[in-house]
Amino acid sequence: MTYLQLVNKVLTRLREDTVSTVGQSTYSALIGEFVNDAKEFVENAWDWSALRSTITIPTVASDYTYSLTNAGQFSEVKTVTNDTANAFMHYRDQDWFEKQLYINDTVEGVPVNYTYNGIDGNGDAQVMVYPIPDGVYSLRFKTVLRTGTLTEDADTVNIPTLPIVYVATALATRERGETGGTSAAELFAIADKSLSDAIALDSNRHPEELIYVAV
């Protein structure tokens, strides 16, 4: 569903005229802001199947820092594999990497460990790998890529849209005080129910992520 369609669905629920572009009036632009707030809220609520993707990084000999291009700073890494070596890579904390890179004698070889290393100049997450690559290896990062702000009318979202519409409508109702019917509190309750239902349906695709094991 497009940004414009989302805005018009909210306007309809508020008993307002629909628009041909999000910026058509100050009020439709405000609804656009609420839609973006709602989209971010819904995106962050669950690791949606529609946001899951794979980023493949080819290493360069002697280089251990890489950017997850176009991932942004709010992406999430689920698993990492060294496709060339046919092995899973293991997360290590910053102290472990500091010890390997600056205290112990550094080792070059097949990278099997990774950690996060801030963001680059484009705002994308960076990772470090170890041992320091001694050649070209194909590293596959299974990620959850949360999207940026909707700006153009034709911008689309792939996550469930009904929770976005209800959250945006609730925000708009709270801002102006009424809708002529349903209260803001009731709309937030409907939004929560819609979101929980959508998560329940999507989580069926990843049942293993809902299994908790005592350690």
C-alpha positions, 0 to 999 in steps of 0.5 A, a space after each residue: 500500500 502506498 503512502 498516499 493510500 495510507 493517508 487517505 484511509 486515515 482521513 476517511 476514518 476521520 470523516 475528512 475529504 481524501 487528497 490527491 497528494 499527501 502535502 495537499 493541505 496542512 492537515 493531510 501533511 500532519 496525517 502523513 506525519 502520524 502515518 510515519 510515526 505509526 509505521 515506525 511503531 509497527 515496524 519495531 514491534 516485530 521482525 516482520 517476514 516482509 522486512 527480512 533480507 540477505 546482505 552478501 559481503 565479499 571480504 577483502 584480504 587484510 580488511 576486517 571492517 565492512 558496512 551493511 550497505 543500505 541497511 541503515 542503523 536500525 537493522 537487525 542481524 539474525 544470523 551470519 554465515 561464511 558461505 565460502 567456508 560453509 560455516 556459521 559465524 559467531 557473535 563476539 562482544 567488543 572486548 573480545 575483539 579489542 583483545 584480538 586486534 590490539 592485545 594479542 598477536 593478530 591472526 589472518 585466516 577464515 573469518 568466523 567471528 563478527 561484532 558491530 562497529 557503529 555506523 558509517 558515513 551513510 548511516 549504515 551499520 558496520 561490522 568487524 570480522 575475525 580472523 582478519 580475512 586472508 582472501 575473498 570470502 562471501 559473508 551472508 548476513 540474514 537481516 531485518 531491514 527497517 525502512 526509512 521515512 515515507 516521503 513520496 506519495 508512491 512510497 510503499 510499505 510491505 508490513 501489515 497496513 491495518 495496524 498502521 492505519 489504526 495507530 495513525 487514526 488514534 494519534 490523529 484523534 488524540 491530537 484533535 480531540 474527537 472523531 464524532 464517534 470512537 474515542 482515542 482510547 478505544 482506537 488505541 485499543 483497536 490498534 493494539 488488537 490489530 497489531 497483536 493479530 498481525 504479529 500472531 499470523 506472521 510469527 507462524 512463519 518463524 515458530 522457532 523464534 517463539 521457543 524459549 530455552 532455559 540456560 
